[in-house]
């Protein structure tokens, strides 16, 4: 049986790692996105990947919002 690990963030965002390469992103309990990182072999690497991915997404959102103002 495969185990999943969830990393929790502010604003009810969670990123679930399947222990392999796939990450599913949840907002308010709903699956809203996913990404892969084939370099993750440990929970620490997965946490770093999730943190980086979310940081990039938030930065992109900030830039989009700035462009629309």
NORFENRA-V564942 format. One record per residue. N is the residue number from 1. SS is DSSP state (hx for helix, st for strand, lp for the rest). NEAR is the number of other C-alpha atoms within 12 Angstrom. Layout:
n/ss/near
N/SS/NEAR
N/SS/NEAR
//
This chain:
n/ss/near
1/lp/5
2/lp/8
3/lp/11
4/lp/18
5/st/23
6/st/24
7/st/26
8/st/21
9/st/19
10/lp/15
11/lp/11
12/lp/15
13/st/24
14/st/28
15/st/37
16/st/35
17/st/36
18/lp/28
19/lp/26
20/lp/23
21/lp/23
22/st/25
23/st/32
24/st/31
25/st/31
26/st/25
27/st/20
28/lp/15
29/lp/17
30/st/15
31/st/17
32/st/16
33/st/20
34/st/23
35/st/25
36/st/22
37/lp/24
38/lp/17
39/lp/17
40/lp/21
41/lp/18
42/lp/18
43/hx/22
44/hx/16
45/hx/19
46/hx/32
47/hx/28
48/hx/20
49/hx/28
50/hx/34
51/hx/26
52/hx/17
53/hx/23
54/hx/29
55/hx/16
56/hx/14
57/hx/18
58/hx/17
59/hx/14
60/hx/14
61/hx/14
62/hx/14
63/hx/13
64/hx/12
65/hx/11
66/hx/10
67/hx/9
68/hx/8
69/lp/7
//
